[in-house]
């Protein structure tokens, strides 16, 4: 099957994640025998062939991300028409529109992958709202990352979605030879994004310290935690260590050394940090909102009530007990295997490309 994967790499703050997703998708599909071309952009243009697939990079013209996305959509249209691809798999609205336009000439199947939640109220304030609405209407497959996100799509727009969760390369994450000596909770996420509820986690740590006097909290992620720490109970701040961002490859060691990864967020469309934690053998704690509870199974994590510090403290205590169980690491790794690029994600994509809905 000839597959094109498209992404404009428009926003600097998400470019690394976008590159990881597109490249890993291309690699996984290539390993399964497909002819894959990745269409993207960069400071310079060019074409190269490595890891078994072709990358075509168009030289960026506009610094403004939105102008760039629009330009990229029109720029790739001739390549899609000439390429005669069986499937075009797009990750942003304007390149998805290009795939829809090319379909008139080539008959290619159009697959759009939505990374967030398709709330009309949210899109109403976005400059690309019309493009997004047309993709909802006209894409052959509209893929969401979770049951939660698919539910939003269906209730807001009245169309059926498929589920393609985030992927992890299991061989890039491994349990640490030993965890931290003291019970350690890892928060990995955007520190100042209020819906991640680091504030609730800080309150919960102060409560938990009465039962687990040695408990520590690591904070890892972009943003300045100073304001939240200033507002937090003293029983929490004295237990906090703010980690530097570090390199992407350092994160796996942090997951493995921690006892628990906690993300008590609201309205998340998935929970990539949680899957990476499980791949590292570390149990998880989430709030009962959005997609993260879908990742939890008995023996690998605990669900708390959202915005409830007492409930979160109880969940953290339960997860620390899981970390003390020698069999938890294997259970976490087994759950993460469901999201492995090669054995989990690529087969789902193949079914969607061929016209089936695997979920």
C-alpha positions, 0 to 999 in steps of 0.5 A: 500500500502506498501511504503518505503521512503529512504534517506541517511542523508548524508550532515550535513548541509541539514540533518535537512531538509531531516529528516523533509521531510522524516518523514512528508511524512511518517506520512502523508501517514500513516495517510491515511492508508499506511504501511510505512517504512523509511530507513535512517542512523545514528551514531547508527543503529536500528529499531523503530515503532512510529507515525504509521510507522517503521524507520530502521536506518543503522549505518553510516560507512563513514564520507565522504558524497559521499562514505556514499551515495554510501554505503547506496545505496548498504546497503539498497538493501537487505532490499528493496528486502526482504520488497516486497514494492509496491513503493520505494520513494527515495530522493537521487541518489544512494538510487534511484538506489537501488530501480531500482535494487530491481525492477527487483526482486520485481516489485516495482514502483520507485519514485525519488524526485529531490530537485533541478534543473536537469541542465546538466551543473551543474551535469557535475561537480558532482561526482554522475553525472552518477548515476543521469543520470541513475535515470533520464533514469530509474525511473518510476516517476521523481518528480520535485518541480515546473513547472519550475523544470519540464521544466528544466528536460524536456528540458535538458533530454527529459523526462516527470516529475511529480510535488510534491511541498514542504510540510508544516504542517499548524497547526505548523504555525499561524499568530501572534496576531499582527505584528511588530509596524514598517513595517518589511521585512523578508529575510530568506535564505542562506545569502552569496548565491549570487543568493538569491540576498540579495544585491538587497534587501538591495538596494531596502530597501534604495529606499523604505525608501523614501516612508516608513521611518520606514521600517525595514529589518530582515535577518535570515539565515546561513552565515555572512552578513558582506560583503554584509552590508558593500557594501549596501547603508547607507539607508539600513544598518541602518534599518537592524537587523541580527537575530540569527539562533535560533531554527526551531520552532522560525521561524514561529513566525518571519514570523508571526511578519514580514509584508512581506517575500522577496526572490528575488532569481534566479533559485530556484526549489521551495521556502519553506520559502515562503510557510511557510510565507504564512502559517503564514499569511504573504504576499510574494515578489519574483523575476520573475525567477525560481519557486517562481512566481508560488506561487504568487496569487493576494492578497497574494504577488507581483512579481518584475523584477529580479536584479532590485532594483527599481522594487523590492522596488515597489513590497515591497511597494505593499506587505506592503499595502497587510499586512495592509489589514485585509483579507490578512492573510486568503488569505495567509493561504488558499494558503498555504493549497494547500501544507499541508502534509495531504490534499495537498501533500499525495494525490499527492503522492498516485496518483503517486504511483498508476500510475497516473500523477496528474499534 
